[in-house]
Amino acid sequence: MSPGMTFDERYRAISARDTRFDGQFVTAVRSTGIYCRPSCPARTPKAANVTFYPTSAAAHEAGYRACKRCLPEAAPGSPEWNLRGDVVARAMRLVSDGVVEREGVAGLAARLGYSSRHLSRLLAAELGAGPLALARAQRAHTARMLLVGTDLPAADVAFSAGFASVRQFNDTVREVFSLTPTQLRSTRRAAAAPAGLTLVLPYREPFDHAGLFSWMSARTIAGMEEGDGASFARTLRLPSGAGWFRLRFDGRLRLDAHLESLGDLATLVARVRRLFDLDADPLAVDAALAAHPALAPLVVAVPGMRLPGTADPHEMLIRAMIGQQISVPAARTHLTRLVEARGDPVELGGASRLLFPAMETIAEHGPELLRGPAARIRAVAEAASALASGALSLGPGDDAVAQRTDLLALRGVGEWTADYVRMRVLGDPDVLLPGDVALRAGAAAAGLPAEPRPLVAWAARAAPWRSYLSMHLWRAALSAPSVRRPKETAP
C-alpha cells in the first residue's frame, strides 16, 4: 500500500480524488461498511471513519463490500508488485497468474520456497489477507469484468473466473458487491460485443499505446503474431489449452479473446496486463526521469512509456538467445522459420494459427532448423532441453538474483541475455543493459555517456526506473544508424 505514504498523505489523495493512486490502496469507511478506490466521486468521509487497506482482499476480510459507484475492482493493479522483488511481491504476481486456483496454497508456497503456513503469515501481516483471500478477490474481480463486459451465461462466468461452483460464485458476488450477479450485470454502461469475447482493460494515463504496439509489431513472428500501430495479436499456451488474443486501442483498450478453455481467461488477462505493463504508474516514472534535464526532452516526447513484458517466459529466453547476436529483422526471419516448421497448429476464432514450438521440439529439432554459429544453435537447444526437463524454470514469481544466476550458468547466455530476460519476464523496472549497442547509440543521441562504464555511472541517478530509461534510449536510437546486438561469449 504505497508503503512510504502516511495516513495523512493517503487521506489527502482521497480528498483530491487523485486517480494516480487507484489500485494502490483502497479506502474503507466504517460508517457505511463500504470500500472505495481513492478517486471515488462520493463525498470524502471523515478521517475518523476511514481505514486504508493495501488490497481489496484485506477490505473483504475486514467485512467491507465494494462501492457500487466507483467499482474499485475495475481499477488497474498496483505497480508495487513489479517494483518490489520480495516474497510478497512475487506471491502477488503468481496469485494474479492463477497459481492458487491451479496448484493451491501449497503450490504457491513451494514456488516461493516457503511453507504454506509461513507464507500465509507473511501475506496476512503485510496485506491483511492470506493467499486464499487474495485469490478469492482475484476471482471476484474477474467475475465482475465478465458480468459487465460480456454476455456469457452466469455459469460460464463462474467457471471462467475460477470458482468451483455456481453457488460459490453467487455467494462471493453478493458478499463482495452486495449485488446478485444479475444485478451486477445490469450496471454495465454499454452493450457487450455481439460476438466473441471482448473486455475493456483499465490502465493509468498517460499511455504510449502507439509506441508500444509499434515496438511489438517490429518483433512479430509470422503465423503466430501480428501487429500494427493500433493493435497486437498472438497465440499462446495457457494452463488448460491454447488461446489467442488481440489487444487494440480505439480510445479504450479492448481485449478480444478466443480460448480452448474459458477457465484460462483470468490467467490470459493477467498475462496480457504484464505483457503491456498495464499496472505501471507512468506519472511516477515520468516525473522521476524528467527531473534530470538530459532526460526531460525524452519524456516530453514520449510520455507514458511502457516496459514490454512477455506472454511466455520460456519462449522469451529462446527468442532472446536467437536474437542476441543479430538484428531484429534477422531474428524475426530465424524465429519465423522455426515457428512455420515446428509450431503447433490450432483452430481458434475460426482461423488456423500456430503456437510457438514446445521446448521439447526446439531441443530435438532446433539444430536442423536454426541458422548461424554452431555454438549458438547448440546453446539454444540445450536451454530448450533444460526448460523441457524442468531443470530450469522461468516465471513471474522468480527471485531476480536466483533467476539471473541460473541463466548465467547456461552455455551461451551472457549478461545481456540474462538481464534482458529479467527485464521482460519479471517486469523489473530497474534494469540497464550497458552492453547493448542500440541502447548506447540512443544514449549518445540523447547526449548521455555512450560507453558502458560511464553510462552505468550516469544511469544510477535514474534508479529505480532504469528499465524505462532503457526504453527511452532504444526509442532515441531509432534516429541513429543501424546497429547490432553485442556478441556474447559462452561461459
N, C-alpha and C positions, 0 to 999 in steps of 0.2 A: 504494500500500500504506500507507494512513494515514501519509503522509509525515512527520508530526510525531512519530510513535512511535519510540522506541528499541528495540533488540533486547530489553532487559530488560523494557520495558513490554509488548511483544508476548509475551514468554515468560510474564510474569505473567498475561496474558489467557488463554493456553492452559492454564496451571496451574489457573486458576479455571474453565476450560471456559465462558468467557464468550460467550454466544450473540450479543452485540451486534456481535462482530467477524466473524461468519460472513459470507463473501462479500467481506470487505475485504482478506484475505490468506489464504494457505494455509501450512501447516507441513509441510515436507519433512524426513523422518527418514533420515539416511544409512545407519543400521544396518539398516533394513528396506526401503529403496527405495520407501517409500510417502509420499504427501502426504495431509494431513487438513484439515478445517475446524477453526477454533480451539476449538470446543466438543466435539470428538470425545471420547467417553466412555472411550477406551482410556487406559492408563496414560501419564502425561506422560513424554515421552522426556527423556533427559539433554540439557542445554543444549548440550553439546559436539557432539551428533549432529544438531542442528537447524539448518536453513536456512529462512528465511522468504522467500516469493515473493509478488509482488503479484497474480499471476493463476495460475490452474491451467495456462494455456498455458505459462507460464515453467517450471512444475514438469515439465510434459510434455517440454519441450525439454531439460531437465536430466536426463531419464531416469527420472523417478519415475512411479509409477502411482497411481491414485486408491484411497483407502481404501474397502474394501467395507463397513465398519461405519458410517462417518459420511456417506458419499456426498457429498463436498464439492461435486460438480456440482449437487446439489439445493438448495444454499444460495441465498438472494437475491443479486442482483448488488450491486456496490459503489455506495454513494451518492456516491462521489467524482466520478463522471463527470458528474453534474449540477451538483455544487457547483463544479467547475472549468470554466473556459471555454477552456483552452488547446488546442493542436492534438491532444495525446494524448487528452484527454477527448472532444473532438469526434470523433476517429477511433474511439474505443471505442463511442460511440453509433451510429455508422454501421456498424461491424462487427456490432453486435447486430441492426441492421435488415437485415442480409443483403447489404450493398453489395458485399462482396468476392465472394460467390457470383455475383451478377448482373453486376458490372462489372469484376471483377478488381482486383488491387492498383493498376493504372494508373488505374482509375476512382475508387477510393477516394482516391488521391493527388490526382487532378485536382479532386475536390470540395473538397479542403482547400487547394489552391493550392501543392502541393509536388511535387517529382519523386518517383517510386516509390522510388528509392534513398535519398533523404534521409528520406522518411517512415519507411522500414524501419529506418534508423539511429536515428531518434528513438524509435520504439516499442521497439526492442531495447534501447536504452540505459536507458530508464526501466522497462520492463515485463519485460524478459528474453525477449521473443518478438516476432517481426515480424508483419505483417498476416496472412500465410498461416497461421502457427501459431495466432494468435488466432482466426481464422475456423474452423480445424480444431477447436479446443477448443469453440467455439460449436456446431459440428455434433455433436460428441461429447455435449455437454450435451443437445441436442435429441433425439438418438437414445436416450439413457438415459431421458429423460422419456417418450418414446413407447413404449419397450420395457416399462417398468414400469407405465405408466398406460393403455395401450390394448391391444386385440387385433389391431392392424394387422399384416398379414403382414410379415416381415422386409424383403422387397424394398420394400414401401411405406414402411416406416420409413426405409430407406436414402435413398430419393429425397426423402421429406418433410424429412429432416434436412439435405439439401443435398449428399449425397455423389454423386459422378459415376458410381459403380458399386457393386454389392453387394460386390464384392471389397474395394474401398477402405473401405467401411463395416465389413466383418468385421475387416479388419486394424486399423482405428483403434479399434474397441471392444475388441478383445483387447489392444492396446497400452496404451490408457488405463486400462482397468478390470481387466485381467488375467483377463477372463472372455469367453467367447463370447457373442454376442447371445442365444442360447438360455439360457445360464446366468444372464445378467443379467436376463432376463425372469423367470426362476424366483425371483428375490429379492423380487418385489413382495409387499407385505403384504396386499393385498386384491384381489379380482377387479375387472377393468375393467368399465366400464359396458357393458350388454348391447347397446346400440345407439348410434350416433353416435360422436363423438369428444369425450371428456371428459378433461381433465387437471387435476391439482391444482397450483396455483401457490404457491410459497413467498413469504413476506413476513416482516417483523420486527414483533413486538409492541411497543407497543400499536397497534391498527389501528382507526381510526374508520370502519369499513366502512359503518355505517348512515348517518352523516352524509355520506359521500362518495356513496353510492348516492342519497340524497335530493337532494343537490346536482345530480347528473347528471339525476335524474328530473325536476326542475323545469325542465330545459332540453331535454327530449326533443322531437324533431321527429316528428310522427305519420307513419307509413308507413315510416320507416327506423330509428327508435329506440323503445324502450320501457323503462320502469324503475319501480322502487318502492324501498322502504327496504331490500330484501334482494337486489336484483339489478339489472343493467343489460344491455341487449342492443341491437345495432345492426348494420347492414350497413356495409361499407366496400370501397373499391377496394384491391386488392393487386397486386403486380407482375405476376402471371400470371393474374389474374382476380378475380372478386368473392368476398367472404367474408361470413359472418355469425357473430357470437359472442354468447354470454351469459355474463357473469360473475356468479356467485351465491355467497352465503355461507351455509353450513349447519354452522358450526363449523370447516370448512375452506373455502378459497377455490377454487372449481371453475370451470373454463373449458369451456363447451360450444361446439363449433365445427362449421360446415359450410363447406367450401371448394370452389370450382370446380377449384382445383389444389392438391394436397397439398403441392407444393413451396413454397407460401406459408406453411406452418404456422409455421416458425421466425420469419418476419417478423411474422406475426399475434401470436405470443406476445410478441415484443419490443415491439410497439406497444401491446398491452394492458397490459404492465408499465409502460410510460411513461404511458399514459392514467390509470392508477390509482396511479402513484407507488409501485410495489411495492418498489423498491430503496432507498427512503428509510431513514434511521436515525432513527426517531421519538424514541428516548430522548435522543439528542444534541440534536435540535431542541427537545424539550420542556424539557430541563434548561437550555438556554441562554435560552429565553424565560421560563421560570418563575423564573429568577434575578432578574428585575425584578418588584418587588412589585405593580406595576399590572397585570402580565400573568399572574401566578401564578393568579388565580381563573379566567382563561380556559382555561389549560392543565389545571387540575384538572377543570374542567367538561367539556373535550373533549380527553382525551389521545390521542396518535396521529393528530393532524390530518394529512391528506394534501393534496398540491397536484395538482389535476386537470391532466392533460396534454391531448393531442389524438390522435385516430386518423388525422387527415389535416391536415397543416399548411396546405394551400391552402384547404381548407374552413374552417379556423379563422379565417383572415383575413376571408373573406366573412361568416361568422357574426358576427365582432366588428364589422365595418363596418355591418352591418344593425342590430345591437343597440346601437350606441354612443350613440344619442340617445333610446332608448325603454326601456320596462320589459321585464323578462324575459318576461312573458306576451305582450306585444305583439310582441316579437321572435320568439317561437315561432309566432305567427299568421302573420307575414310569411314565415318560413322554411318553415312547413308548406305554405303556398300555393305557394311556389316548388318544393318537392320534389314535391308532388302533381301539379303541372302539367308539370314537366320532369325529374323524377327518372327514372333508367333502371331499368326493371323487371328483376328477376332472380328465378329459382326456386332457392331454397336451403332444404334441410331440409324439402322437401315443402310449402313455403309461398311465396306470391308476396310479394316485398319490393321496396323501392325503394332505389336508391343516390342519394346527393347528386348533383345535376346536375353534369356536367362543366363545367370552366371555360369552354370554348368555347360551351357552351349558355347559361351565365349572361351571357357577354359579348354574345351575339346576342339573347337573349330576356328578359334581366333587366329592361330598361326597360319592357317591356309587362306584366310580372307584378308588379313591386315597387311598393309604395305609399309615399308620403312625399315629402319635399322633392326637387325635380328634381336639385339639386346632389348630394345623397347617392346617388340612383339612378345618376346619371352616374358618380360616383366608384366605385361598386361594379362597374359594367360595365367601366370602364377597368382596375380592379385585376384582374378576371377575365380580361380580354384580355391583360394583361401576364403573368399566370400561364400562360395557354394558349399564348402565343407563346414562352415561355421567357425573356422579357426580365426577369422576376422569378421567383425560385425560393425556396421556403422549406423547411427541413428541420432535423432534429435536429443535423446536423453544422455548422450555420451558425455563423459568428463573430458574437457578440452585438452588437458595435458596428456591424459592417457590415450586419447584418440591420436594425437599428434605423434606420440611415441610409437604406437602400433603402426602407423602409416610409414614413419621413417625407417621402420625395421624391414619394410618390403623392398625387394630389389627394384631399382628404377624409380623410386619415389624420393625426391629431394624436398627441400624446404618449401619451394614454390608450390608444389603439388599438395603437400600436407597442409599448408596454411590456406591455400585456395579451397580445398575440400572443407576445412574447418569453417571458413567464412560462409560457404554455401550450405553445408549440412546443418551446422549449429546456429546459423544466423548470427554469428559472433560479430558484434558491431565494431570491434577494435582490432582488426587485422590489417596490417600493411604488408605489401609484397614488394620489398625494395629491389628484388632481383628481376622484376617484371619490366622488360624493356619498354612496352607500351605505356605502363604507368609512369616510368621515368621520363618518357617523351612528353607525357601530359604535364608532369611536374615542371619540366623545362619551359613548356608553353605557358604555364601559369606563373613563371618567374620564381619557382622554388628550386632548391638544390636538386640536381639530376643524378648525382652519384649516390650509390646505395647508403654509405655510412652517413654522409651529411643529410640525406633525405630522412633517414631514420631519426636522427637527432632533431631535425626540424619538426617532424611529424609528431613527436612526443607531446607537443602542445595541443594537438587535436584529440588526444585521448579523452574519453573512451569511444570516440567516433571515427577511428581511423579507417574502418571499412567503408564508411560513407565518403571519407576523403578519397579513398582509392577509386570509388565510383566516379567522383568528380574529376579526378585526374585521368581516368580512362576516357571520360567524355571529352576532356580537353585535348586528348591525344588524337581525336578524330581529325583535327585540322593539321596534325603533324604527319610527316612521311610514314609510309607503311613500315611496320616493324614486325619482328618475330619474337616468339617466346624464347627466353633463355634456355639453353640446353642444360639438362640436369644430369649429373653423374650418378651412377648406381652406387649405393653404399657398399 
